[in-house]
Amino acid sequence: MPLYALDNSLWFPPVEEALPDGLLAIGGDLSTERLLMAYRQGIFPWYEDEVPLWWCPDPRFVLFPGELKVSKSMQQLLKKQAFDFRTNTAFAQVIHHCKSSIRTGQSGTWITAEVESAYTKLHHLGVAHSAEAWKDGTLVGGLYGIKMGKIFFGESMFSHQSNASKYAFIKYVQQLQQEGILMIDCQVYTEHLESLGANMIPRTQFIEILKQHVQ
């Protein structure tokens, strides 16, 4: 299959045209309009160089809120309210911490200054959201992502204290379920999210859910 090159016009090729690793297209920009179009179609940007790469892997790694797994140790932390959980009070800090966090097996971060700016704009529009774990007035963990219709697209998380990001994630999934969110897109496999209940589903099923529940 070919790798599509995007220009300044707003379009994406059919997701079925993605390469075996999920790479669908290269180029374009991170304008608000293009990002919203991408998420509606199940496509997300992920790259380390200057040129955007657009992905739609098959299968897709997702979490259905009702399948969330909470370990006994995390249940104890939740019961003790080990962290102060908040949403959307420090989006800029959350995405910046995600950008600067050192991750095992990665030499850099895909969150460039352009990415940081683009998603901050989405936050100001009420589309991008942050979930935060605070301790003694300090932000110690959190995550951010895109909420569209009844779907939440998770993007990145960070933790500066043990279990902080996991705490924020669990609390946010529980909140999203109460808000009527039906599926959380985790994009690609991680052992960490699998332990919390995420699993693989066929891309066709994922896209069908988006068609029905993304506004």
Secondary structure per residue as TSV (DSSP state, phi and psi in degrees):
chain	resnum	aa	ss	phi	psi
A	1	M	-	360.0	148.0
A	2	P	-	-77.8	157.7
A	3	L	-	-99.2	118.7
A	4	Y	E	-79.1	139.9
A	5	A	E	-105.5	124.4
A	6	L	E	-90.4	147.2
A	7	D	-	-112.2	-154.2
A	8	N	S	-79.2	-13.4
A	9	S	S	-76.3	152.3
A	10	L	-	-88.9	103.7
A	11	W	-	-163.7	159.5
A	12	F	-	-138.5	145.7
A	13	P	-	-70.8	164.6
A	14	P	-	-58.2	139.1
A	15	V	G	-63.6	-22.7
A	16	E	G	-66.5	-13.5
A	17	E	G	-87.9	2.1
A	18	A	-	-63.6	150.4
A	19	L	-	-67.6	165.9
A	20	P	T	-54.0	-30.8
A	21	D	T	-84.2	-1.5
A	22	G	S	101.5	-9.6
A	23	L	E	-69.7	126.4
A	24	L	E	-109.8	-42.4
A	25	A	E	-154.8	164.5
A	26	I	E	-133.7	143.5
A	27	G	E	101.9	-160.8
A	28	G	-	78.0	-156.6
A	29	D	-	-140.0	-176.3
A	30	L	-	-112.2	39.1
A	31	S	-	-63.7	155.7
A	32	T	H	-55.7	-43.6
A	33	E	H	-63.0	-42.6
A	34	R	H	-69.4	-41.0
A	35	L	H	-62.7	-44.6
A	36	L	H	-64.1	-40.1
A	37	M	H	-61.9	-41.8
A	38	A	H	-62.1	-50.9
A	39	Y	H	-63.2	-36.5
A	40	R	H	-60.2	-28.6
A	41	Q	T	-98.7	3.9
A	42	G	T	82.5	21.6
A	43	I	-	-109.5	141.8
A	44	F	E	-138.2	151.1
A	45	P	E	-86.9	143.2
A	46	W	-	-160.9	111.4
A	47	Y	-	-162.2	160.2
A	48	E	S	-112.4	-20.8
A	49	D	S	-93.4	-170.0
A	50	E	S	-76.9	-23.8
A	51	V	S	-92.0	124.8
A	52	P	-	-61.7	139.6
A	53	L	E	-115.5	138.2
A	54	W	E	-117.1	133.2
A	55	W	E	-126.7	149.4
A	56	C	-	-152.4	80.3
A	57	P	-	-70.8	156.7
A	58	D	S	-136.0	117.5
A	59	P	S	-76.6	176.1
A	60	R	E	-112.3	140.3
A	61	F	E	-93.8	116.4
A	62	V	E	-137.3	164.5
A	63	L	E	-128.7	123.7
A	64	F	-	-89.2	122.5
A	65	P	G	-49.0	-35.3
A	66	G	G	-68.7	-12.7
A	67	E	G	-102.1	10.6
A	68	L	-	-58.4	131.9
A	69	K	-	-106.5	127.3
A	70	V	-	-120.6	115.9
A	71	S	-	-67.2	163.0
A	72	K	H	-62.0	-37.9
A	73	S	H	-65.6	-38.6
A	74	M	H	-72.2	-33.3
A	75	Q	H	-59.9	-38.4
A	76	Q	H	-67.1	-40.5
A	77	L	H	-66.0	-39.5
A	78	L	H	-65.8	-40.7
A	79	K	H	-64.1	-38.2
A	80	K	T	-82.6	-4.6
A	81	Q	T	51.4	56.3
A	82	A	-	-61.0	-27.2
A	83	F	S	-129.2	158.5
A	84	D	E	-90.0	116.1
A	85	F	E	-93.8	130.5
A	86	R	E	-139.0	161.8
A	87	T	E	-129.5	139.0
A	88	N	S	59.1	29.3
A	89	T	S	-101.5	-12.5
A	90	A	-	-152.4	50.1
A	91	F	H	-56.7	-46.7
A	92	A	H	-59.3	-39.9
A	93	Q	H	-67.1	-41.3
A	94	V	H	-61.8	-50.9
A	95	I	H	-67.0	-32.0
A	96	H	H	-69.3	-40.0
A	97	H	H	-65.5	-39.0
A	98	C	H	-61.7	-38.3
A	99	K	H	-65.2	-40.8
A	100	S	H	-91.8	-6.7
A	101	S	-	-69.5	137.7
A	102	I	-	-86.5	126.6
A	103	R	-	-118.0	138.6
A	104	T	T	-59.5	129.2
A	105	G	T	84.3	1.0
A	106	Q	-	-120.2	133.2
A	107	S	S	-84.0	-21.0
A	108	G	S	-148.7	-158.8
A	109	T	-	-131.7	147.4
A	110	W	S	-82.1	-10.2
A	111	I	-	-85.8	88.9
A	112	T	-	-79.5	175.1
A	113	A	H	-60.8	-35.3
A	114	E	H	-65.2	-43.4
A	115	V	H	-63.1	-45.5
A	116	E	H	-57.9	-44.5
A	117	S	H	-67.0	-42.3
A	118	A	H	-64.2	-43.5
A	119	Y	H	-76.9	-26.7
A	120	T	H	-66.0	-38.0
A	121	K	H	-61.4	-42.3
A	122	L	H	-63.5	-33.5
A	123	H	H	-65.8	-42.8
A	124	H	H	-63.6	-24.8
A	125	L	T	-86.3	-3.3
A	126	G	T	83.4	16.3
A	127	V	-	-100.3	-41.1
A	128	A	E	-93.8	139.2
A	129	H	E	-133.7	154.4
A	130	S	E	-122.5	146.0
A	131	A	E	-120.5	133.5
A	132	E	E	-132.4	143.5
A	133	A	E	-112.9	123.0
A	134	W	E	-115.0	148.4
A	135	K	E	-138.3	118.5
A	136	D	T	52.4	41.7
A	137	G	T	81.5	5.1
A	138	T	E	-115.5	135.0
A	139	L	E	-72.9	117.3
A	140	V	E	-118.5	-5.1
A	141	G	E	-173.9	159.7
A	142	G	E	169.4	-175.6
A	143	L	E	-153.7	164.9
A	144	Y	E	-143.3	161.5
A	145	G	E	-174.5	-171.6
A	146	I	E	-112.3	132.8
A	147	K	E	-113.4	121.3
A	148	M	E	-137.0	119.0
A	149	G	T	61.2	-125.4
A	150	K	T	-105.1	23.1
A	151	I	E	-122.4	138.2
A	152	F	E	-115.3	126.3
A	153	F	E	-101.8	103.8
A	154	G	E	-72.5	139.4
A	155	E	E	-112.5	-56.0
A	156	S	E	-159.4	158.6
A	157	M	E	-141.3	163.0
A	158	F	E	-143.8	160.3
A	159	S	E	-147.8	125.6
A	160	H	S	-106.2	1.6
A	161	Q	S	-147.6	142.9
A	162	S	T	-51.5	129.0
A	163	N	T	72.8	3.2
A	164	A	H	-66.1	-47.6
A	165	S	H	-68.7	-36.6
A	166	K	H	-64.9	-40.1
A	167	Y	H	-60.9	-48.3
A	168	A	H	-62.5	-39.5
A	169	F	H	-64.4	-48.0
A	170	I	H	-62.4	-46.5
A	171	K	H	-62.0	-37.9
A	172	Y	H	-72.8	-39.4
A	173	V	H	-60.7	-42.6
A	174	Q	H	-62.4	-39.3
A	175	Q	H	-67.9	-43.5
A	176	L	H	-61.1	-38.2
A	177	Q	H	-61.9	-41.4
A	178	Q	H	-65.3	-29.0
A	179	E	T	-82.6	-3.9
A	180	G	T	94.5	10.7
A	181	I	-	-68.1	131.2
A	182	L	-	-97.8	-25.3
A	183	M	E	-152.5	141.7
A	184	I	E	-113.5	120.5
A	185	D	E	-82.3	117.5
A	186	C	E	-99.9	-1.7
A	187	Q	E	70.0	-77.0
A	188	V	S	-126.4	156.0
A	189	Y	-	-62.7	135.4
A	190	T	-	-138.5	143.3
A	191	E	H	-62.1	-35.4
A	192	H	H	-59.5	-48.8
A	193	L	H	-74.2	-29.8
A	194	E	H	-61.1	-38.6
A	195	S	T	-65.6	-19.7
A	196	L	T	-95.8	1.9
A	197	G	T	113.8	-1.6
A	198	A	-	-71.6	151.2
A	199	N	E	-152.1	169.4
A	200	M	E	-86.8	139.3
A	201	I	E	-132.1	155.3
A	202	P	-	-61.3	146.1
A	203	R	H	-57.9	-37.3
A	204	T	H	-59.5	-41.0
A	205	Q	H	-67.4	-41.6
A	206	F	H	-60.1	-47.8
A	207	I	H	-64.7	-38.1
A	208	E	H	-63.9	-39.7
A	209	I	H	-63.4	-41.8
A	210	L	H	-61.3	-45.7
A	211	K	H	-57.8	-33.9
A	212	Q	H	-85.0	-28.6
A	213	H	H	-126.1	-0.9
A	214	V	-	-95.9	129.6
A	215	Q	-	-89.7	360.0
